[in-house]
Amino acid sequence: MEFVQKISQQLVDPGDQTGSSKDYVVLGESYPAITGHQDKEVSSGFLNGFFSRPESQNPQFLSDVHSRLHFTYRTKFVPIPRVSDGPSPLSFHFLIRENPLTTIENAIYNPDCFNTDIGWGCMIRTGQSLLGNALQIANLGRDFRVNQGKDQEEYKIIDWFADTPQAHFSIHNFVSQGLKLSNKKPGEWFGPAATSRSIQCLVEQFPDCGIDKCLISVSSGDVFEDEVREIFAQKPQSRILLLLGVKLGVNAVNEYYWDDVKKTLGSKFSVGIAGGRPSSSLYFMGFQGNELIYFDPHTPQPSLQTSANFYDTCHALNFGKLLLSDLDPSMLIGILISGEEAWLQWKEEVKDSKIFNVSQKSLCELDIECDEDIESVDSPPPNDRCSPMDGDYVDIKAVVQHTGAYTGERDEDYQDVHCKKQQIMVMGDRSFSYNSCDFEVEKILVEQETVGVANPNESL
């Protein structure tokens, strides 16, 4: 039913029509909309690829979008072995998400291996897009454009994301670190926390990539100044990638945060947001009015070795738009700080932010760890994580197979929560010894006045 409702919304009201004359904003750069009649079209909304609508498009805006890196599902890449207690490549979910003949062929030649990330790799791909654009800006500058003399330099960056175990930031290495750091098995969907942990580790293992340090927060927008100052004390011009996993509401982003989400994408320090709809990640790089501009990783492409054709597939002109009201509240925000002066500027920029919070010191000296990813409330329960996400999808233009629509039910008890930041302490599992670090202090989003939630096992 919800799938039909989404179709109706796109047919009757395809986006924010009032925003069509507003400026485009892409990672801190603003472009005026061009009024007039043009033939170019852009996909929009839930049915990306089914319907298109005419848009007034600024050529400079299009050049900027086309120059951003975009990583998608791939097929027939170097096999990733499954683990014994992980999902099977021959599961029913994979058969309906990819061409069954291809799946069977892969199973014959590479039994117990994954040759595609269709159905489970979208968050990894949007994480790659976020990291790739951070590396592009760090090494080539924000003014980089394709076909303007620096393509060979960009090719070196794209090579780091090839679908082979030897490539520093390949899906193979994301999966390897995900298993080690977050217990995410091959074939399981990553959330923002698992993605940020993998990126942090892979950046640390490749000190010559152009980013000196990656700092992460898996469950809040907190940044600790003592950690940043320690980095700049060693190298004042360090490039620091901040990855902040936040949840800005319950079923959707609370309207309280809308302006700050747009301010984040409009900042010159932004390298994008990996987020999207429940269980289906998108890479957001800008906005127009109340519509966010994104790249969709759900279009499968053949896995190609490094070649001119491969490099071309990592750029796109086809982008989508999503209303802020439809955005899932769980997301991974990327901020690139290049030097001590840039840090001071960003601190001033976010001093009144409802999302970010710069603290002088870490809340405690304990090794704080968040065991649970801050995935969407519509993610499957832990005992069901061996299957791909039921709400995921594949662009059927590329793979002529039907896909499952999102069927999760919304929890009506949480529809009208108005959130803000409030500091609390969360205690860990009492079944563990308190000699280990099993608790954490974090900022979470709560009702403006705390409201008790009924426990079904207790009578109030």
C-alpha positions in Angstrom: 0.0 0.0 0.0 2.8 2.4 0.9 4.5 1.6 -2.5 1.3 2.7 -4.3 1.0 5.8 -2.2 4.6 6.8 -3.1 3.8 6.3 -6.8 0.8 8.5 -6.4 2.8 11.2 -4.7 5.3 11.4 -7.5 2.7 11.5 -10.2 0.5 14.1 -8.6 3.1 16.2 -6.8 6.6 15.5 -8.2 8.7 17.4 -5.8 8.8 20.9 -4.4 7.5 22.9 -7.4 8.0 26.1 -5.5 11.7 25.4 -5.3 12.3 25.1 -9.0 13.5 28.8 -9.2 15.7 28.6 -6.2 19.5 28.3 -6.3 21.2 24.9 -6.6 23.7 24.3 -3.8 26.4 21.6 -4.2 28.9 21.0 -1.4 29.2 24.7 -0.5 28.9 26.1 -4.1 25.8 27.9 -5.1 24.4 28.2 -8.7 21.4 30.3 -9.7 18.6 28.4 -11.4 18.1 29.3 -15.0 14.6 30.2 -15.9 13.3 29.3 -19.3 12.5 26.2 -21.3 15.2 23.6 -21.7 15.0 20.0 -22.9 17.2 18.5 -20.2 15.6 16.3 -17.7 16.5 15.0 -14.2 15.1 12.0 -12.4 13.4 12.8 -9.1 11.8 11.3 -6.0 10.9 7.7 -5.1 10.6 6.3 -8.7 14.1 7.3 -9.8 14.3 6.3 -13.4 10.6 5.7 -14.1 9.5 9.3 -14.5 11.4 12.5 -15.4 10.5 16.1 -15.3 11.8 19.1 -17.2 14.2 21.3 -15.2 16.0 24.6 -15.7 19.6 23.6 -15.3 22.6 25.8 -15.0 25.6 24.4 -17.0 28.0 25.2 -14.2 25.8 23.3 -11.8 25.7 20.3 -14.2 29.5 20.5 -14.6 29.9 20.4 -10.8 27.5 17.5 -10.4 29.2 15.6 -13.2 32.6 16.1 -11.6 31.6 14.5 -8.3 32.5 10.8 -7.8 29.7 8.3 -7.8 30.0 4.7 -6.9 27.3 2.1 -7.5 26.4 -1.6 -7.3 28.8 -3.7 -9.4 28.4 -7.2 -10.8 31.0 -10.0 -11.5 33.7 -8.5 -9.4 36.5 -10.5 -7.7 34.7 -12.9 -5.4 34.2 -12.1 -1.7 34.1 -15.4 0.3 31.1 -15.8 2.5 31.5 -16.7 6.2 30.0 -19.9 7.7 27.4 -18.1 9.7 26.7 -15.3 7.2 24.1 -14.9 4.5 24.3 -17.1 1.4 24.9 -15.7 -2.1 22.2 -18.1 -3.3 19.5 -16.9 -0.9 16.1 -16.1 -2.3 16.6 -12.4 -1.8 19.7 -12.4 -4.1 17.9 -14.4 -6.7 15.2 -11.8 -7.2 17.5 -8.8 -7.0 19.9 -10.0 -9.7 19.4 -11.9 -12.9 18.9 -15.5 -11.6 21.0 -16.9 -14.5 23.9 -14.7 -13.5 23.6 -15.7 -9.8 23.6 -19.4 -10.7 26.5 -18.9 -13.1 28.5 -17.2 -10.3 27.6 -20.0 -7.9 28.9 -22.6 -10.3 32.2 -21.0 -10.8 32.6 -19.4 -7.4 30.6 -21.4 -4.8 30.1 -19.7 -1.5 31.3 -16.3 -2.8 29.7 -13.0 -3.5 30.3 -11.6 -7.0 28.0 -8.7 -6.6 26.8 -6.3 -3.9 23.3 -6.0 -5.2 20.9 -6.0 -2.3 23.4 -5.4 0.5 26.1 -2.9 -0.6 24.4 0.4 -1.0 25.6 2.0 2.2 29.2 0.9 1.4 28.8 2.5 -2.0 27.5 5.8 -0.6 30.3 5.6 2.0 32.8 5.2 -0.9 31.2 8.2 -2.7 31.6 10.3 0.5 35.2 9.3 1.0 36.0 9.6 -2.7 34.8 13.2 -2.9 36.7 14.0 0.3 39.9 12.6 -1.3 39.1 14.4 -4.6 38.8 17.7 -2.7 41.8 17.1 -0.5 44.1 16.2 -3.5 42.7 18.2 -6.4 40.8 21.1 -4.8 37.1 21.9 -4.7 37.3 23.6 -8.1 38.2 20.3 -9.9 36.2 19.6 -13.0 36.4 16.6 -15.3 37.9 17.1 -18.8 39.9 20.2 -17.7 43.4 18.8 -17.6 43.5 16.9 -14.3 41.8 13.7 -15.2 45.0 11.6 -14.9 45.4 12.8 -11.3 41.8 11.9 -10.6 42.2 8.4 -12.1 44.7 7.6 -9.4 42.1 8.3 -6.8 39.4 6.3 -8.6 41.9 3.4 -8.8 41.8 3.2 -5.0 38.1 2.2 -5.3 38.4 -0.6 -7.9 36.6 -3.8 -7.0 39.7 -5.8 -6.2 41.3 -6.7 -2.8 44.4 -4.8 -3.8 42.6 -1.4 -4.1 42.9 0.5 -0.8 39.2 1.5 -0.6 37.6 -1.4 -2.5 34.3 -3.0 -1.4 36.5 -6.0 -0.5 38.4 -4.0 2.1 35.3 -2.3 3.4 33.8 -5.7 4.0 37.0 -7.0 5.6 37.1 -4.2 8.1 33.3 -4.4 8.6 33.7 -8.0 9.8 36.7 -7.2 12.0 35.4 -4.0 13.6 31.6 -4.3 13.5 30.9 -8.0 13.0 29.2 -7.2 9.7 29.5 -10.4 7.6 29.8 -10.4 3.8 26.3 -9.9 2.4 25.0 -8.0 5.4 23.8 -4.4 5.1 26.1 -1.8 6.7 24.8 1.1 8.8 26.4 4.5 9.3 28.6 3.3 12.3 30.0 0.2 10.5 30.7 2.4 7.4 32.5 5.1 9.4 34.6 2.6 11.3 35.7 0.9 8.1 36.6 4.3 6.5 38.6 5.4 9.6 40.6 2.2 9.6 41.3 2.2 5.8 42.4 5.8 5.9 44.8 5.1 8.7 46.2 2.2 6.8 46.9 4.4 3.8 48.7 7.6 5.1 49.6 8.8 1.6 45.9 9.1 0.5 45.8 12.8 1.2 43.8 12.7 4.5 45.9 12.7 7.6 43.4 11.6 10.1 39.8 10.4 10.3 37.8 11.1 13.5 34.4 9.4 13.9 31.4 9.6 16.2 29.1 6.7 15.6 26.1 8.0 17.6 26.1 11.8 17.8 27.3 15.0 16.2 29.9 15.6 19.0 33.5 16.7 18.0 36.1 16.9 20.8 38.6 19.8 20.5 41.3 18.1 22.5 41.5 15.3 19.8 41.6 17.9 17.0 44.3 20.0 18.8 46.5 17.0 19.3 46.5 16.3 15.6 47.3 20.0 14.7 50.1 20.0 17.3 51.9 17.4 15.2 51.0 19.0 11.8 49.2 22.3 11.7 48.1 21.8 8.1 46.6 18.3 8.7 43.6 17.3 6.7 41.0 15.8 9.0 37.9 13.9 7.9 35.1 14.1 10.4 32.5 11.3 10.1 29.5 11.9 12.3 26.7 9.4 12.6 23.5 11.1 13.8 19.8 10.3 14.1 17.7 13.4 13.7 14.3 12.0 14.5 12.3 8.8 14.7 10.6 7.9 11.4 11.9 10.9 9.5 14.1 13.9 10.0 12.4 16.2 12.5 11.6 19.6 10.9 13.5 21.2 13.7 16.7 20.1 11.9 15.8 20.8 8.2 17.6 24.1 8.0 20.7 22.7 9.6 20.8 19.7 7.2 20.8 22.2 4.3 23.4 24.4 6.1 25.6 21.3 6.4 25.4 20.6 2.6 25.9 24.3 1.9 29.1 24.5 3.9 32.4 24.7 2.1 33.7 22.0 4.5 31.0 19.5 3.5 31.9 16.3 1.6 28.3 15.0 1.6 25.9 12.9 3.5 25.4 9.1 3.3 21.8 8.4 4.2 18.5 8.2 2.4 15.3 6.2 2.8 14.9 3.3 5.3 17.3 0.5 4.4 18.3 2.2 1.1 21.2 4.5 1.2 21.8 7.5 -1.1 24.7 10.0 -1.4 23.5 13.5 -0.8 25.7 16.4 -2.2 23.4 19.4 -2.3 19.9 20.8 -2.4 17.4 23.1 -4.1 14.7 24.5 -1.9 13.5 21.7 0.4 14.7 19.0 -2.0 18.0 17.2 -1.5 20.1 16.4 -4.5 21.6 12.9 -4.5 23.3 10.1 -6.4 21.7 6.7 -6.3 24.0 3.7 -5.9 21.3 1.1 -6.8 22.0 1.0 -10.6 24.2 -2.0 -11.2 27.2 -1.7 -13.5 29.7 -4.4 -14.6 32.8 -4.5 -12.5 35.6 -3.2 -14.8 39.3 -3.1 -14.3 40.9 0.3 -14.4 40.4 1.7 -17.8 38.9 4.7 -19.5 35.5 3.0 -19.4 35.8 2.3 -15.7 36.6 6.0 -14.9 33.7 7.2 -16.9 31.3 5.0 -14.9 32.3 6.8 -11.7 30.8 10.1 -12.9 27.2 10.7 -13.7 24.8 13.5 -14.8 21.7 11.6 -13.6 20.8 12.8 -10.1 17.7 12.5 -8.0 15.8 14.8 -5.6 14.3 13.8 -2.3 12.1 16.0 -0.1 13.5 16.6 3.3 10.3 15.3 4.7 11.0 11.9 3.2 14.6 11.6 4.5 15.4 8.8 6.9 16.7 10.3 10.2 19.8 8.1 10.4 22.7 9.4 8.4 26.5 9.7 8.1 27.7 13.3 7.7 31.2 14.0 6.2 33.2 17.2 7.1 36.7 17.9 5.7 38.9 20.2 7.7 42.1 21.3 5.9 44.4 22.9 8.4 44.1 24.7 11.8 42.6 27.9 10.3 39.8 25.9 8.6 39.1 24.2 12.0 38.5 27.6 13.6 36.3 28.7 10.7 34.2 25.5 10.9 33.9 25.9 14.7 32.5 29.4 14.3 30.2 28.2 11.6 28.6 25.5 13.7 28.5 27.2 17.1 24.7 27.6 16.9 24.1 24.3 15.1 21.4 21.9 16.3 23.3 19.0 14.9 27.0 19.5 15.8 28.5 20.1 19.2 32.2 21.0 19.7 33.3 20.1 23.2 36.6 21.0 24.8 37.4 17.5 26.0 36.1 14.0 25.5 33.3 13.1 27.9 35.4 10.5 29.6 38.8 8.8 29.0 37.2 5.4 28.6 37.3 3.6 25.3 33.8 4.5 24.3 32.2 2.1 21.9 28.7 1.8 20.5 27.8 -1.8 20.0 24.7 -1.1 18.0 24.6 0.7 14.7 22.3 3.7 14.5 20.5 2.2 11.5 17.0 3.2 10.6 14.2 2.2 12.9 13.0 0.2 9.9 16.1 -2.0 9.8 15.6 -5.7 10.5 16.1 -7.1 14.0 19.6 -8.5 14.8 18.5 -12.1 14.4 17.4 -11.3 10.8 20.5 -9.6 9.6 21.6 -12.6 7.5 19.2 -11.5 4.8 19.5 -8.4 2.6 17.4 -5.5 3.7 13.8 -6.0 2.6 13.4 -2.3 1.8 16.4 -2.2 -0.6 15.9 -2.0 -4.3 17.7 -2.2 -7.6 17.2 0.1 -10.6 15.2 -2.1 -12.9 16.4 -0.2 -16.0 19.8 -1.9 -15.4 18.5 -5.3 -14.2 15.2 -6.3 -15.7 13.8 -7.9 -12.6 11.1 -6.9 -10.1 12.2 -5.5 -6.8 10.7 -5.6 -3.3 9.0 -2.4 -2.1 9.4 -1.3 1.4 6.8 -3.0 3.5 7.8 -2.0 7.0 5.1 -0.5 9.2 5.5 2.9 10.8 5.3 3.1 14.5 2.4 5.5 15.0 3.3 6.0 18.7 6.3 8.1 17.7 4.9 10.3 14.9 4.9 13.7 16.7 8.1 13.7 18.7 9.9 17.0 18.6 13.6 16.4 19.3 16.5 18.2 20.8 19.9 17.3 22.2 20.1 16.3 25.9 22.9 14.6 27.7 22.2 11.3 29.4 24.2 8.3 30.5 23.4 4.9 28.9 24.3 1.8 30.9 25.5 -1.3 29.2 24.3 -4.9 29.4 24.4 -6.0 33.0 25.3 -9.5 32.0 28.8 -8.3 31.3 31.5 -7.6 33.9 31.8 -3.9 34.8 35.5 -4.4 34.7 35.2 -4.0 31.0 34.0 -0.9 29.3 30.3 -1.7 28.9 28.7 1.7 29.2 28.9 5.0 27.4 28.0 8.6 27.7 26.4 10.1 24.7 24.1 12.9 23.5 20.8 11.5 22.2 17.7 13.1 20.8 14.7 13.1 23.1 11.3 14.8 23.5 11.7 18.5 24.5 10.2 17.4 27.8 11.2 13.8 28.6 8.3 11.4 28.1 8.3 7.9 29.5 7.9 5.0 27.1 5.8 2.1 28.2 7.7 -1.2 28.8 5.5 -4.1 27.7 7.0 -6.2 30.4 6.1 -3.8 33.2 2.9 -2.2 34.3 3.0 1.6 34.7 
